[in-house]
Amino acid sequence: MPRFKEHFVQGAVVAGGRRLISELKSNSSVGLGELIFKVVKSAATGGVGACGPDFLEPAENAHHRKFFHSYAAAGALGVSREKVKSADIDPQLKEILDDLGIGYLVHLGADAITPKGLPMTGIKL
Ligand SMILES: [Zn+2]
């Protein structure tokens, strides 16, 4: 995975930063230790999520971007994230899924702005 570290860091920074802002904006009275724990947990989870596309479609050549590296996958993930938001599931699981999704989308965003870009669906008919 040529850009593994780069994608991990991008996902970690965005998911961790997002969690930090979200916690600071909320009126919860978490202590500094818990705040740091939440931000680090989100950063680590976001970093893992950002490795998702290349885990599913390893970057072994310039044409590795198929469905899991496509705008269609980003859209499907966006819809899934909305479903998870309103689902009646454990709030901690929601946070984990949210951070994984953010990381995945960060990877796709980073790949989208490369000269190769992303395919619309990555599926050849
Ligand atoms: Zn990629």
Boltz pocket constraint, residues with backbone or C-beta under 6 A from the ligand:
constraints:
  - pocket:
      binder: B
      contacts: [[A, 53], [A, 54], [A, 57], [A, 59], [A, 69], [A, 107], [A, 111]]
      max_distance: 6.0
